[in-house]
Amino acid sequence: MSAAALPYRPCVGVMLVNADGLAFVGKRIDNKEGDAWQMPQGGVDDGEDVRQAALRELWEETGVTEDLVTLIAQTREELLYDLPDDLIGKLWGGRFRGQRQTWLLARFAGSDEEIRLDAHNPPEFCEWKWVQPLALPDLIVPFKRRVYRAVLDEFRDLI
């Protein structure tokens, strides 16, 4: 089956911002290319709505619980990206050509000590930091940059 015939994996992403308007990024453990930082994201399970999936993924990847965040906004439409040819067949059992993502903007009301990358085993991130939102596209792997720019464009005035 050609990559073009494969479906997109349903996914959510969370732009978690703190009181200073900085965005959370985690450094991926599984990326051998070096500095691969991203915002929390992951697949939507069967029967799960976007909000449930976003809160679950946020907890799994950061240890941040629902009571520490306020959901502010959701992207108006799904954002798609295709995997590079060399990754198709290697990720998600070769069942998907990329992801269709719904992003949520969430305000973090907790303290940095409440962020726990080891909340779920195995962890996805080995370290984390707060960054200026405009820096996000430069930190993500190149094939996801267009999505990060679209998320920034949509949420910029709400951050």
C-alpha angles and dihedrals in degrees: 000000000000120000090245089062093055120096127239119257113244108241144166130212131195125211099201112195129184130218090275092057094251121140127231119240129176128204109237116239094206099053111102093184093082125244105034109159125174144163118255113283141148149147126306111238122225110280094013122123121221095258093050091047092049093051091045093049091046090053094044094050102034108016088237110145128213093254090062096057140060116206107225108174146351128215112263092232139011118276117219132207132177123221118241111262092253092059099046106102093022099071127060093003092295091286098120138052093207139311138294105210136195112197128207127198112220130184114220114221098176133087126264089251089067092063108098118178089189095059090109128035122261098029119221097208131051095193140003142200143176115252139180106269092233089062093060099091090053092054100049125082109273097251091061098046095096090055092049091050090051091050090050092048092052098043101033096103093046099050 
